[in-house]
Every structure is written in structure tokens, then in C-alpha cells.
Amino acid sequence: MIIQPGIAKANMGVSREDVTFEDHPLNPNPDSRWNTYFKDNEVLLQIDKDVRRLCPDISFFQRATEYPCLLILDPQNEFETLRKRVEQTTLKSQTVARNRSGVTNMSSPHKNSAPSSLNEYEVLPNGCEAHWEVVERILFIYAKLNPGIAYVQGMNEIVGPLYYTFATDPNSEWKEHAEADTFFCFTNLMAEIRDNFIKSLDDSQCGITYKMEKVYSTLKEKDVELYLKLQEQNIKPQFFAFRWLTLLLSQEFLLPDVIRIWDSLFADDNRFDFLLLVCCAMLMLIREQLLEGDFTVNMRLLQDYPITDVCQILQKAKELQDSK
């Protein structure tokens, strides 16, 4: 799924072929493997841009993994790594942006901006792979296996905490299989939340718009004064809850806190109902600031959430759950 078609044929014992009869890079046929290869490059460019800036507050994803994919890195195979494939392509990136939110979010002071140039990253020696390259391969293979959704910006924020958890396991036998385990878990998780990433489902009962409105209806039930304040200022849930729900709060907190939240989230049988309560708890814990603030102040609070004690948030969410 990731190597050049020409290399695949060469490895099957075909040293030279007549391109007028066989598949070749200029073949316009939609069934051409080369045609597919170049279209895949568009998706790959977006994935590459996103995974390079994963969790910029820690150096983990820039470091070399202890367990690189030897099959791809073996020089005898002449396989092209995804990183090389990105560096060599000349495709323009403006055609591949697939950000779902459409809302400009204010950056968090907890997160540093990642380098924008490929050259700003330390070049690893031959035979080495950075952790972000492993995440890139996971997302690319997922996109290939699921063409109906492919890759949508933000999926990198979902797979990042999963991979980090497996790749830092103290048991080396388990850590060795971090890539496969992450792919399995990510695929299963996406089976539950993929509707959030499909624009055509936004206004359906399983879409993200319905879930955002559910946050407000829950808030209205639990704290009508705060609900009316947000309504009065015309602060719509899509201004902040879109990112909270779609990315499972992975952008609102630092990685250790995200993992703590996900522990509670995934342990709950009704995990996504619990996520709505967590979002509601986040609003209620800063209610005094929200009640005093104007539109600008409150938007900044909601797009750059101030409370970092996630245990307090989870405790509040549990109280809301028990009071139902």
C-alpha cells in the first residue's frame, strides 16, 4: 500500500517493461496504480504536515523509535519511506487541507508552535525512524483502507496519545508492537467516532452538530443561569465544543492530562455521553469567570481552557452523571 508500483514490479523479477502496454507513471486510467499513487500523495502531504507537529511541548515524537519498520528501512529492498516520498514530491499543498471546523482557534500558551520547514527537524541516521513517522504510516494505511473517510485533519490528535501510551510501555515485549497495537485501537476507536469527521452527517442525529447542541441542552438542565449567559452573548457551541468533542479534548490539555481523561472516558460504557458531561463540567467549573466576562473574554476562556486539574473536571462530571 505504500511502496512505488515500479519498485513492486522490479522486486517480482521484472527488470524492464514496455510502458506502452503496462501501467506507467503517465497512465491517466483511474485504475492505474501510478494514478492512485499520485493521488495518495495529496493525502500524505496533509498527514505529514500534521504529524510533524504532534505534541510540540514534548520531544517524544521527534525521537527515534527503538523498533523501526525493518522491512521498509532495509536498503536491499530499495523501498521509499513515506518521509522520502513527501520530500521528493512537488505537489502543491493548498489542495489537500481538510480542516473540518472552519473556526479559527486561539493557540494555547501550553503548546509551542512546531517548526514549519522540513529542514528544521533533526535528520535521523539511515535505518532510523522517528516516532512521528510511525504515526504517519498508521494514518496513511488507515486512509488507504477507509477511502470513504480517508484522512481528515485532527485524526493525528486522536492517534497521538494512543501511540504514546503503547510506545512508552515499560514492558519491552509489548512496546515492540506499539505500531500494530495503536493501529488496531485507533481503527476501533474511529469506528465509534468517525461520524464526527464526515461533513455530510453533521446535521444528522449521529453527527457533530447534534452532539454540540447536546452539550448546551445538558448545561441548560444543570446550570440554567450560565446557559442563558452564553446564549445572551451568542456564544454558539461550535465556537469551542466542536474541537472538544471531535478531538476528545486532546487539544485542550497536555498529554499526561489527556491520557488521564481518556482513562475515565474509555472505561465508561457510555463513554461519549460521559464526554458530554465532561464538557459540561468544564463550563461549570469556570462559571464565575464566564458570568463576569464579555464575549471576547469568554471566547478566549473557552478556546484556551484555563483549568489544568483534570481530576477536578472528572469529579464534577461524575457528580453530574450521578445526579441524572
N, C-alpha and C positions, 0 to 999 in steps of 0.2 A: 504493500500500500504506500510505501514512502520512497522507494528507490526508483531511479530513472528507468523507463521502459527499455531503453537501449542497453543499459547495463544488465538488465534482467535477461535479455536475449543473448548477450555475449556470454553470460555465465551458463547458458544452456548449450554452449558449444557452437554458436553461430558467430563466426568471426567477421563476416562481411555479407551484406544483403542488398538486393536491388530495391531501392526505396520506391521505385515506380510501382511495385507490386505489393510491398509490405507497408505496414504502419511506419510513419516517419514524422519528424517534428513539424513539418509544414502541412500535414494532413488536416483538412478542415472538417472531416467527418466527425459528427458528435460522438460516435462510438470509438473514435481514436483514443488510444491510451495516452498518447502525447497531448492531445487536446485536453483530456482530463487532467493531465499533469500540470499544464499551464494554468488551468482554471483553479486547481488546488493551490497554486502559488499565491493567488489572491487571498484565500482564506489563511494560508500560512503566514503571510505578511502581518495580518492583524493579530494572529495568535502570538507571533514573535514579539511584536511591539508591546503586547500586554504582559507576557510572562517575564520579560526582562525587568519590569518594574514591580514585580511581586514583593510585597512586604519590604519596602526600602529601608525601614527602620532596623532591620537585622541583616546580617551578611550571609545568612544561611544559603539562600538560593543562588548566590554568586559563587559559592564554594564548590569544589569538585566532589562528586559523589564517589563513595568507595566502591560502588557496583555499577560501572558504566555498561552500556549495551555492547558487549564484545563482538557480537555478530556484525554490527554496523561499523564499529571502530576498527575492526581488523583490516589492516592495509591490503591484505591479499584479496579481499573481496571487492575493493575499489568502490565501495558504497559511499554515496554522498550523504553526509549528515544533514539534518534539517537546518542547522546553523549555516553550513556552507551554501545550502540551497537558497537561503534568504540573502546571503551576502552576494551571491552571483546573479540574482535575478534583477531585471531592470524594470519590473512592473511599477507603475505609479500607485501609491498607497491611498490616494484620495477616493478610489472606487471601492474600497473594502471596509470603510468604517461602518459598524453596525451597532452603534450605541442605542439602546432601547429607551433610555429615559427621556431624552430631549430636554432635560433640565440641567442648567449649569449649577454644579455643586461647589460650594466653597471648600477649599482644601483644609484638611485638619492639620494643626500645628504638630500633632504627634508623628505625622508622616512626612518624610522628606521627599522632594521631587527626585525621580530617578533620572539618570543621565539620558539624554535624548539621542546621542550618537552611538552607533555600534562600536566605534573605536574607543569609547570611554570605558569599556569593560576590559578587565584584565584578560588577556588571551591565555587560555589554558594550554598546557603542552599537548602534543599529539597523543591520542589514546585516552584522554581525559574528557569527562563530560561534567558540566555544571548542573546543579540540581534544577535550575530553570529550564535546561534543555530536556530533562526528563519530563517535566510538566508539559513542555511544548509538545513532546511526542504523544503524551497521553491525550491532550486536547485535539491534536491533529488526527489521530486514529479515531477518536470519538466522532469527530466531524465527518470523517470518511464513512464510518459505519452508520451514521444517522444523518443522511443527506437532507431529510425533511426539516431539520433544525440547524444542522451543521455547527458552526461556531458563532456565538453571539458574545459581544464584549461584556465582560462581567463573569463569564464562566471560569476565567482564570482565578478569580477571587473565591470561587467555590472549591476548586480543586486544590488550591494552595494549602489551606490548613489540613486537609486530608493527607496530602503527601508529606507535609512536615511531620505529622504525627507518626506515620509509618516509618519515615526515613530517619527518625531520631529514636526509634525504639531501642531500649538498652539490650534487647536480645538480638545478637548479630544474625542469627538464623532467620529471624522474622524481618529484620531490617533489609536483608539481602533481597527480599521480594517486595520491597516498598512500591516499585513501579506497578507491578501486576495487581497488588492489593488495592492500591489507590485507584487504578483504572476500574476494578470491579466495584468498589464502593461508590466512586463517582458516577458510574453508569447507573447504579441502583438509586442513588440519590436524585440524579437527573430525571429518572423515570417518575419520581414523585413531584418534582418542581419544574419540569420542562415547560409546562403551560405558562409559567411566568415569563418565559423567553420567546413565546410565539405571539407576535403582534396581532394576528387575526383573531386570537382568542381573548384579547384584552377585555372586551365588554361582556364576555360570557360569564356564567356562574363559576367557572373554574379559572377565569382569567385574573390578572393582577389588579384591574380596576375594582372588581368586586371585593377583593381582599383588602385593598386600601380603604374602601368605604366601610368595611367591617371593623377596621381599627377605630374609625370615628364613631360608629354606632356603639361599639363597646365602651369607648370613652364617655359617650353621652349617658350610657347606663350607669357608669361608675363615678363620673365626676362631671355633672352637667354644667357647672359653672365654667370649668376650663374648656369644655366643648364649645359653649356659647362664645367664649372669648376668641377662640381660634376661628369660629365662624364669622364673628363680627369683623375680624381683621382679614377675612377672605384668604386665610392660610389653608390651602387645599392639601389633602393628604399626599397627592402626587408630588408635592414640593419636597417631601422628605421620606415618606413611607415607601415610595417606590423602591428606593435604594435599600432601605431597611429590610423590606420583605424579599425582594428579588435576590439580594446577596446575603441573606440570612445574617445580617448585622456584621458581616466580615469587614466592612469598611469603616465602621463606627468605633472600633476598639482595636487595641494592639493584639497581636497574635495570641499570646497566652490567655487573654481575656476572651477572645473569640472561641478558643478551644474549650474554655470553661463553660461558656454559654451553650456551645454545641453539645457538650456532655449532657446537660439538662434537657436540651431540645430533643436530641435523638433518643434519649431514654424514655421520653413521654410517648405513649401510644398515639395520642392525638397531637403530634408534635407541631403541626402547623396552626392548630387552634391555640396551642401554648405560645407559639411565636407571636400571634396577635396580642395575647395578654402581656408578653414581654414588651412589645411596642407600646402598649397602653401604659404599662408600669413606667416606662422611660418618660412618657409625657407627664405622668402624675408626680414623679419624683422631682421634676423641675417646675411644678405648677406655680409656685410663688414667683419665680422669675418670669414665667410666661404671662402671668396675670398682670405683672407690673410693666412688661416690655411692650414696645410698639412693634409694628410689622417688621421693620428692619432688624431690630434686636432679636425678635423671636425667630425669624428665619435663620439668623446666624446660629442661634442656640440649637435649632433643630437640624441644621445641616452640618454642625460641628459640635456634636453632643458632648456636654461638659463632664458628666459623671463617669468616673472610671472604676468605681466599686461595683463590679458586675454582680457580686453576691447579693448586694442590696437590691439590685434590679430583679434578680431571680427570686429573691424572697418576696418582694412585692407582687411579682407575677403569680407566685404560688398562693399568696393571700387572695388575689383576685380570682384565681381558679377555685379555691376552696369556698369562696363566698357565692359561687354560682348556685 
